Amino acid sequence: MTWLRIDDSFVDDPKLVVLSDAAHRAVLRSWGYAAKHETDGHLPAPIAKEYTRGKKAILDEILEQGLWKLNGGSGYVIHNFNKRNPTKAELAKHRAVVADRQKRWRETHRDEAGKFHA
């Protein structure tokens, strides 16, 4: 499971406050999607369509504010997503470090019977 990092100044960010409620919700959902699925800020076109309810006006609002950018024909890229959130590679590296640390702890905290002790 990953965590989404959102700067608390987003509540009055000039790019967000001008959005309609539907566009604002689509942007927030896109952030959550990218974090959950570790997409490095890529938003597939079908997901963007779902989040904007297939309405061009909602998509246009988001694009006009520069919050999403077209990514070839495969979807969109969320502006500055990886500036605030770790990339998939960074997450994998962190998980490997944590797994190694846990393995070493477990190896040094077992008794002869294989039970853990602190």
C-alpha positions as CSV (number, residue, x, y, z in Angstrom):
1,M,0.0,0.0,0.0
2,T,1.3,3.5,-0.8
3,W,0.4,6.9,0.6
4,L,-0.5,9.9,-1.4
5,R,1.4,13.1,-0.5
6,I,-0.7,16.2,-0.8
7,D,0.6,19.6,0.2
8,D,-2.0,21.2,2.5
9,S,-1.8,24.4,0.4
10,F,-3.9,22.5,-2.3
11,V,-7.0,23.9,-0.7
12,D,-6.3,27.4,-2.1
13,D,-4.1,26.5,-5.1
14,P,-5.0,29.0,-7.9
15,K,-5.2,26.1,-10.4
16,L,-7.6,24.2,-8.3
17,V,-9.9,26.8,-6.9
18,V,-11.1,27.8,-10.4
19,L,-12.2,24.3,-11.2
20,S,-15.8,23.1,-11.1
21,D,-16.6,20.6,-8.4
22,A,-16.6,17.8,-11.0
23,A,-13.2,18.8,-12.4
24,H,-11.7,19.2,-8.9
25,R,-13.0,15.8,-7.9
26,A,-11.5,14.2,-11.0
27,V,-8.1,15.7,-10.3
28,L,-8.1,14.5,-6.7
29,R,-9.2,11.0,-7.8
30,S,-6.4,11.0,-10.4
31,W,-3.8,11.7,-7.7
32,G,-5.2,8.8,-5.7
33,Y,-5.2,6.5,-8.7
34,A,-1.6,7.3,-9.6
35,A,-0.5,6.7,-6.0
36,K,-2.4,3.4,-5.5
37,H,-1.4,1.9,-8.8
38,E,2.2,3.3,-8.8
39,T,1.9,4.8,-12.3
40,D,4.5,7.6,-11.8
41,G,1.8,10.1,-12.5
42,H,0.4,8.5,-15.7
43,L,-3.4,8.4,-15.9
44,P,-4.7,6.0,-18.6
45,A,-7.2,7.4,-21.0
46,P,-10.1,5.1,-19.9
47,I,-9.6,6.2,-16.2
48,A,-9.5,9.8,-17.2
49,K,-12.7,9.4,-19.1
50,E,-14.4,7.7,-16.1
51,Y,-13.2,10.4,-13.7
52,T,-14.4,13.2,-16.0
53,R,-17.6,11.3,-16.7
54,G,-16.8,11.4,-20.4
55,K,-17.5,15.1,-20.5
56,K,-15.2,17.2,-22.6
57,A,-15.9,20.3,-20.7
58,I,-14.5,18.8,-17.4
59,L,-11.4,17.4,-19.2
60,D,-10.9,20.8,-20.9
61,E,-11.0,22.6,-17.5
62,I,-8.2,20.3,-16.2
63,L,-6.1,20.6,-19.3
64,E,-6.5,24.4,-19.4
65,Q,-5.1,24.7,-15.8
66,G,-2.2,22.4,-16.8
67,L,-3.0,19.8,-14.1
68,W,-3.0,17.0,-16.7
69,K,-1.0,16.9,-19.9
70,L,-1.6,14.7,-22.9
71,N,0.7,11.7,-23.0
72,G,0.7,10.5,-26.6
73,G,-2.4,8.5,-27.2
74,S,-2.3,6.5,-24.0
75,G,-3.7,9.0,-21.6
76,Y,-2.4,11.9,-19.5
77,V,0.4,12.8,-17.1
78,I,-0.4,14.4,-13.8
79,H,1.5,17.7,-13.5
80,N,4.4,17.5,-10.9
81,F,3.1,14.2,-9.5
82,N,6.6,12.7,-8.9
83,K,7.8,16.0,-7.4
84,R,5.6,15.3,-4.4
85,N,5.3,11.5,-4.5
86,P,7.9,8.7,-4.8
87,T,8.3,7.0,-8.2
88,K,7.6,3.3,-8.6
89,A,11.3,2.6,-8.6
90,E,11.8,4.6,-5.4
91,L,9.0,2.7,-3.7
92,A,10.5,-0.7,-4.8
93,K,13.9,0.4,-3.4
94,H,12.4,1.4,-0.1
95,R,10.5,-1.8,0.2
96,A,13.7,-3.8,-0.5
97,V,15.5,-1.9,2.2
98,V,12.7,-2.5,4.7
99,A,12.4,-6.2,3.9
100,D,16.2,-6.6,4.4
101,R,16.1,-4.8,7.7
102,Q,13.1,-6.9,8.9
103,K,14.9,-10.1,7.8
104,R,18.1,-9.1,9.7
105,W,16.1,-8.3,12.8
106,R,14.2,-11.6,12.7
107,E,17.5,-13.5,12.3
108,T,19.0,-11.9,15.4
109,H,15.9,-12.1,17.6
110,R,15.1,-15.8,17.5
111,D,16.0,-18.3,20.1
112,E,17.1,-21.9,19.5
113,A,13.4,-23.0,19.2
114,G,12.8,-20.4,16.5
115,K,10.6,-18.1,18.7
116,F,11.0,-14.4,18.6
117,H,12.3,-12.4,21.5
118,A,12.9,-8.7,21.9
